[in-house]
Amino acid sequence: MRIRPATYDELPVLQDIERAAGAAFRGLGMAAVADDEPLAHDVLDRYRRAGRAWVACDAGDHPVGYLICEPVDGALHIEQVSVHPEAARRGVGRALLAHAADRAHEQGLTALTLTTFAEVPWNAPYYTRLGFHTLDEAGLTPGLREIRAHEAELGLDRWPRVCMRRDLPGPAGD
């Protein structure tokens, strides 16, 4: 598997990956999540132009997963990580997160953060296995509070959600 920056022409593929990955939520009674449209092309392109959109590719160099992120309060916040169901359970998500951690470390950021559904097996329990821990209210930074407020406005709080963090080693060169 190869991880590389997403290209402009691949942005519709990323949307297709997100749609396919989201379909699994239907089986958990979360049809609204399954039916939610992926991020708009222009939003994905903003991450791509900023150098914060990466794809995991199969042997034919076709994207099977992607991750977008942005710095938030000294950490690299994972905005979205999606893996096509046909590539699931092969370490694609783990590899994308490791790539993001390496980029964050190079930039002197202290952690990876994300928000996710607390009770969805491939969400919070998965991230816990990868070394993330759930933040309590006191552990939320101002930026994470803003993100959570936006998610609540979108109606995502119909299901329990959490903020999670994985601390990274000290600055590059340590």
VENVENWO-V685988 format. One record per backbone hydrogen bond with DSSP energy under -1.0 kcal/mol. NH is the residue of the N-H (numbers start at 1). CO is the residue of the C=O. Records with the same first field share a line. If there is no record, write none. Layout:
NH: CO ; CO
This chain:
2: 57
4: 55
6: 53
11: 8
14: 10
15: 11
16: 12
17: 13
18: 14
19: 15
20: 16
21: 17
22: 18
23: 19
24: 21
25: 22
26: 23
28: 25
29: 26
30: 25
34: 30
35: 31
44: 40
45: 41
46: 42
47: 43
48: 44
49: 45
50: 46
51: 48
52: 47
54: 67
55: 4
56: 65
57: 2
58: 62
61: 58
64: 56
65: 56
66: 82
67: 54
68: 80
69: 52
70: 77
72: 75
75: 72
76: 111
77: 70
78: 113
79: 68
80: 68
82: 66
84: 64
87: 84
88: 85
95: 91
96: 92
97: 93
98: 94
99: 95
100: 96
101: 97
102: 98
103: 99
104: 100
105: 101
106: 102
107: 103
108: 105
109: 104
110: 74
112: 166
113: 76
114: 164
116: 162
118: 160
123: 120
124: 117
127: 123
128: 124
129: 125
130: 126
131: 128
132: 127
133: 165
135: 163
139: 136
140: 137
145: 141
146: 142
147: 143
148: 144
149: 145
150: 146
151: 147
152: 148
153: 149
154: 150
155: 152
156: 151
158: 155
159: 156
162: 116
164: 114
165: 133
166: 112
168: 110
172: 105
174: 171
